[in-house]
Amino acid sequence: MRALRRTTALAGVLGLTALAATATPAHAATNDPLRAKQWGLTQVRAEQAWPTTRGAGTTIAVVDTGVDLAHPDLAAKLVPGATFVGCGAKVTVCSDGNWKGTDGVGQDVDSHGTHVSGIAAAITNNATGVAGVAPDASIMPIKVLEDGSGTTDDIAAGIRWSADHGADVINLSLGSLPGTQVLSITGLDTAIEDAIDYARTKGAVSVIAAGNTSTIACTSPGFSSTGICVGSTDKNEVHSAFSELPVKPDLKVVSAPGGFAFGACDDDVWSTVPTEVTSSCGVAGYDAFAGTSMATPHVAGVAALLLAQGRTVDQTEEAILTTARTPVVGLRGQFSPLYGYGIVDAQAAVAAAR
């Protein structure tokens, strides 16, 4: 089928000057050197959930630009993956999800999938780098984007392969331009949405980035799919200026830490990047990015924590939505256009009744 939407990774830009603000302090309960910079883990209350569940036995498929398979903070967490881009006209799947792709050449923009993976489930308490939201979950590297973009057919194929090979969570930190929602609404291009539906029948929760163009609704595939769409917050729990509003017809929408994008490195989300890529923040193998791409794996990690408790897809989504909290007013599980059902709260979610 001809791809009607060109889909891209959704990391924001870095730079400019930070506004003065007071952040929620990070509580470095692990020995990972960069943990104190990971305000996102603190915001979603990940560590408070770990005495109950750490995600053991679950697998998060990162359907993205591929992963640095040798990264010291990820390698031991990886299960076999696959590559769907650059495989040739007669081959659907090839290679193993390596970020370098079939040509063996890594593009800096393709650091994206490695960064997403570390947020969700980096090796934790190993005196190296960062901690992950779901420390005992595995990562399945699925490369469907090359040089930061890809086709709906390749992405859909990656989702289906992930579901067929045991993925419990599908992380989709990618999206199309605003306005392309009409293609899925009218049925002209529903490949990704159909694949998300398929994954759901196989028992997988899909979590999808809202987009980084500041419009009033989730971009595709988040808008029309049955997955959870995720908007971004900064370290002060304010809706990120770049983020789409987390709005979609079925209202399966939440927010999670995605950064500021216009300040210093510590205003954004620290995580893993390929070790041979130069870090813009000066730490080899790690960097700080901003975007709804970074918000999404925080939610994927929480989903893994919940699924590890034996919850179904429906129970997992309900726990995420009903326990999410709206900043300042303190409401839980109440929809607003700015935050969706609120900022995901791992501690409250894993304690929720089934």
N, C-alpha and C positions, 0 to 999 in steps of 0.2 A: 504493500500500500504506500502511496506517495505521502511523505511527511509534510504536513501542512504547517506545523509549528516547529520553529527552531527553538530548542530549549537550552538554557544556560545555567551554570552554577550561580548561586546567589550569595556571594560574599560581597560585602561592601568595601568602600575605599577607606584608606587611612590618611591621616594628615591634619593640617590646619591647627587650630588652637583650642584647647579644652576650656569649657566654661567652668568656673569655680563651683564646686558642689561637694557635699559630704556623702560618702558612700557607706553602705553597710559593710562592716569589716569582715574579712574572710577569716574563718577559724581554721588554722592549719593543723588539723588533727592527724594528718598523715605526714610522712617524712619526705614527700615529693617536693623538691626545691622550689617549684613554681606554684605550689598550692596556695600560698598566701596571696598570689595575684589572681586567683580563680574566684572572683566574686560571684560568678555565675553559679558555682556549686553551692555557695552559701545562700544565694537568692532562692534557689529551688529546694533548699533544705535536704540535699542529697545525703549528707553524712548522718543526719538524724534518722534516715530510713535504713541505714546499713545494718544496725543490730537486728532488724527484722528480715531483710532480704538484700542480697548483693547482686542478684541477677544470675546466679549460677544455673547452668543448664540451658540458657537462652542464647540465641544468636541474632545479632543485629546486622542486616544486610545494608551496607552503605552503597547505594546505587548512585554513582557519582563519577569522578575522574580517575578512579583507581586509588590504590594505597601503596605507600612505601612498604614493601613486604619485609624489609630488613630493619625497620625502625626499632630501636631498643625498647621503646615504650609501647609497642604494638605487636611485634613479631610473635610473641608467645600466645597472643590472644586470637590469632587469625586462623580461620578455617578455610578450606579451599574455595576460591572464588572463580570469576570468569570475566572475559573481555568480550564486548559486543561491538566495538567500533574498530574500524580498520581491518576487518577480517576478510574482506574480499566479497565480491558479488555473490558467490555461491556458498559462502560459509556464514552461518549464523553466529556461532560462538567460537572463540579462539582464545588462547593464552589464559592467564590466571588472575586477572584483576590488578596487575602491576600498574602503577601510575605512569610508567614510561610508555606503555602501549606496545603495539606490535612492531613499531620501528625502533624501539629501544632508546628513544630520545624523550627526555622529560621536559615539559614546558612548565615554567614557573606557575602559571595559572592552574596547572593540574595538581598543584599542592593541595588544592581544595579538599579532595576526598580524604587525604591523610589528616587534615585538620579536623574535619567533621568526625572522623573515627576516634580521635583522641578525646574529644569532648564526651562522646557517648560512653566510651569504655576503655580508656587507656589503662595500662597496668598501673596499679595503685599501691602506694606504700612500699615502693621498691627503691627509694632514694634516688629516683631519676625523674626529671621533668615534671609532668602533670599527673593529676588524678582524674579518673573518669566517673561519670554519674553512676554507671552500673559496673562496678569494679570486676565482677566475676563473669560478666557476659562475654561472649565471643563476638568477633567481627568477621563478616563475610565481605571481602572486597569485590565489588562489581563495577567494572569500568564500562560506562556507556557514553561518556563525554570525552572528547579529545580537544585540546586547546580551549577548554572551558565550555564547549557546546556540543550538542548532539541532536539526533532525530528522535521523533516520538516512537518510531518503530524499534530502534535500538534500546531506548529506555524501557519500553513495554516488554521487550524480550528479556531484558535484565531483571525486571520485576518478576516475571513468570518463572525464570530460571531460579531465582532466589527462593521463591515460594516452594518450588518443586524440590529444592535441595535443603530444606529444613530451616529456612529463616523464620524467626518468630516476630521480628520487627523489620519493616522496610523503611529506611530513612531516605527521603527524597528532598535533599537540599538543592532543589533546582526548580525552574519555572520558566514560563513564556512571558512575552511582553503583554502589558495591559491591553485589553480588547480582544485578545485571542480566545477568551472564554467563550465567545460566540461560536467557535468552531466545534467545541464539545457540546454546547447547549443545542445546537442545530443538528448534531450527529455527523458533521463533516469529518471530524477527527477525534475519535474517542479511544484511541489505542491505549494510552496510558491509563485512563479511567477504567477501561475494561480490565486491564492487567491488575489494577489495584483491587477491583472487585474479585478477580480470580484469586489473588493472594489472600483475601479475606476468607474465601471458602476453604482455603488450606490452613486457616488458623493464624494468619499473620496480621498484625496491626500496622497500618501505614501512617506515617507522619510526614507532612509536606510543608515546605517553606511557603510563606505568604507572598513574598516578593519584596523588592527593594526600591520601588519607584513611587512610594508615598501616595498611592491611590486609595480608593475607598473600599476595596474588596480584595480578597485573595486572588492572585493570578492563577492560571491553569498550570498544573493539574489540580491544585488545591481547591479551586472554586467549585468544580463540578463533581469531584470524586467523593467516595465514601470515607476517605481518610480524614485525619485530624489536621487542620491547617494551623500554622503557628506564626504569630506575629512576634516582634522583637521589643525587648525592653533594654534600657541602659542600666548602669550599675546603681542608679538611684531609683529604680523601679518606675521610671517614666517611659512611656511609649517612645521608641526610637523614631527620630524624624524621618529616616529613610524608609521605614517599614510600611508596607500596606496595612490598612486596618484589617484586623482578623475578622472578616465578615464573609459568610458564604450561605447559600440557601438553607442547608440543614443545620447551621449554627454549631457544627462540631469544630470549635475554634478556641484556642487558648493563646497565651503569651509565654515567652521564656527569654532568658538572657541572650541578647545578640550584639550588644555594644552600642557605642556612640557614633563611631566612624569619622568624627571630626576633631579628635583630641589626641591624647598621648596613648602609647601602647597599653597602659594599664587601664584605660577607659574601655578597651575592647576585650575580646575573649582569647585568652592564651590557650594554645594547644599544639599538637605535634604537626610538623611539616617534614617533607623528605630531607634527610640529613645533608644531601648535597646542594640543596637550595639555600641561597643567602637569606638569612633572616633579616627583615626590615627592622626588627626590634633588638638585634644583636645577640641572640641566644641560638647557637647552632642546634638545628633540629626542632626548633620551636619558634612560634611567631604568634602575634595577636592580630586577629581579623575581626571584622564586623559584618553583620548581615543576618537576615532571617535564616540563612544557611547555618549560622552558629546557634541560633535559637532552637532550631529543629532537633539536633541531636541531644540537647538537654531533655526534650520530651521523649525522644526515642529511648534514652537511657531509663527514664522513669517507667516507660511502658515495659521495658525488660525487667525491671524490679518487680512489677506487678505480675507479669506473666510467669515469673519464677515462683510466685506464690500459688500457681495452679489456676489462676483466673482465666476465664474465656476472653475472647476479643471484646465482646460486649461489656463484660464486667471490667475489663481493663480501661476501656474508653470511658465508661461511666465513672470509675474512680478518678480518672484524670480530670474530667469535666466538673464533677460535683464538688471536688475538694480544692480546685484552683481558687486563688484568692485575689480580690481586687484591692490594690494598694490604697492606702489612706482610709477608705471607708470600711475596710475589713470584711467585706461581704465574701461569702464563698459560694461558688456554683451559680452566680448570677451574671447573666450576659450583659455586656456593655460593648458598644462599637469600638471603644479604644483598646480594650484588653481581651475581647471575647469573654470566655468564662473566667478569665483571670490568669495570674501567673501560676504555673504549675508548681505544686507543693508535694514533693516526694514523701515527706514525713506523714502528711495527712492522707495521702493517697494509699500508702501501704497499710495504714491503719483503718481504712474504710471497710465497712461491711460489704460482703459479696452478695 
